[in-house]
Amino acid sequence: MSLNQSKFREIVYHFLFARPDSTDEVELLVKSLMHFHKTTKKNVLDAFSRYEKILSQVGKIDEAIQKTSKEYDAERITKAEKVAIELCAYEMLYDAEIPEKVAIAEAIRLTKKYGSKEGAGYVNAIMDTLYHQREAVS
């Protein structure tokens, strides 16, 4: 069963939000996500693999976001916003196959769905700034 990119990204988002830290938690979350998204174990495990790649870069991603978010206290970022930003920043900085504008649009969509419209505006501002800073460096 093929999974569209938006649904795949949403599963990755759920892993990032939950941050399972034991094999038992991962197994339980895999089963829950299979049921919730009505998809196969393979699709969920592929999303888990992407989640692990993102986690390996979270320190660098958080550093980039700190530099971008000078006007907003990072401690006030909601978890829904932070997870969307991490996912989008990973796609922008480390995944050449995903266009930056698509990554930003998906971060906004996920924040609206799991956070708030106000949070989506903040995510958009942060990711747009990161996008332009990245262009200036390239």
C-alpha positions in Angstrom: 0.0 0.0 0.0 1.6 3.2 -1.2 1.4 6.2 1.1 1.2 9.8 -0.1 3.9 12.2 1.2 1.5 14.3 3.4 0.3 11.2 5.2 3.9 9.9 5.6 5.0 13.3 6.9 2.1 13.2 9.4 3.3 9.8 10.8 6.8 11.2 11.2 5.3 14.2 13.0 3.5 11.8 15.4 6.8 10.0 16.1 8.5 13.4 16.7 5.7 14.5 19.0 5.7 11.3 21.0 9.5 10.8 21.1 9.3 7.1 22.2 12.4 6.1 24.1 12.0 2.4 24.6 11.4 -0.6 22.3 8.0 -1.2 24.0 6.9 2.4 23.4 8.0 2.2 19.7 6.1 -1.0 19.2 3.0 0.4 20.8 3.2 3.6 18.8 3.7 1.6 15.6 0.5 -0.3 16.2 -1.4 2.8 17.1 -0.2 4.7 14.1 -1.0 1.8 11.8 -4.6 1.8 13.1 -5.0 5.6 13.2 -3.7 6.1 9.7 -5.0 2.9 8.3 -1.7 1.9 6.8 0.8 -0.9 6.8 3.5 -1.7 9.3 6.1 -1.1 6.6 4.9 2.4 6.0 5.0 3.2 9.7 8.5 1.7 10.1 9.7 3.8 7.1 8.3 6.9 8.9 10.1 5.7 12.1 13.4 5.5 10.1 12.9 9.1 8.9 12.1 10.1 12.5 15.5 8.6 13.6 17.3 10.6 10.9 15.7 13.8 12.1 16.6 13.0 15.7 20.2 12.6 14.7 20.2 16.2 13.4 18.0 17.8 16.1 20.9 19.6 17.8 21.9 21.3 14.5 18.3 22.0 13.7 17.6 23.6 17.1 20.7 25.7 16.7 19.6 27.0 13.3 16.1 27.8 14.7 17.6 29.7 17.7 19.5 31.9 15.3 16.4 32.5 13.3 14.0 33.0 16.2 15.6 36.1 17.8 12.3 37.9 18.5 10.5 34.9 20.0 11.4 33.2 23.2 12.2 29.6 22.3 10.8 28.4 25.6 7.4 29.7 24.5 7.2 27.6 21.4 4.5 25.0 21.8 5.3 21.3 21.2 3.1 21.2 18.1 5.0 24.2 16.6 8.4 22.8 17.6 7.8 19.4 16.1 6.5 21.0 12.8 9.6 23.3 12.7 12.0 20.3 13.3 10.4 18.3 10.6 10.3 21.2 8.1 13.9 22.3 8.9 15.1 18.8 8.4 13.5 18.6 5.0 14.9 22.0 4.0 18.4 21.4 5.3 18.9 17.7 4.7 16.5 16.3 2.1 17.2 17.7 -1.4 14.3 15.7 -2.8 11.7 17.9 -1.0 11.2 21.4 -2.3 11.6 24.0 0.5 8.3 25.6 -0.3 6.5 22.2 0.0 8.3 21.6 3.4 7.1 25.0 4.7 3.5 24.5 3.4 3.4 21.1 5.1 4.8 22.6 8.4 2.0 25.2 8.3 -0.6 22.5 7.6 0.5 20.3 10.4 0.6 23.2 12.9 -2.9 24.2 11.9 -4.1 20.7 12.3 -2.3 19.9 15.6 -1.7 23.3 17.0 -3.3 26.6 16.2 -3.7 29.2 13.4 -1.6 31.6 15.4 1.1 29.0 15.8 1.0 28.3 12.1 1.8 32.0 11.5 4.8 31.7 13.8 6.0 28.6 12.1 5.7 30.2 8.7 7.8 33.2 9.8 10.5 31.0 11.3 10.7 28.7 8.3 10.6 31.6 5.8 13.5 33.3 7.6 15.4 30.0 7.7 14.7 29.6 4.0 16.0 33.0 3.1 19.1 32.6 5.3 19.8 29.3 3.6 19.5 30.9 0.2 21.9 33.7 1.2 24.5 31.2 2.4 24.2 29.0 -0.8 
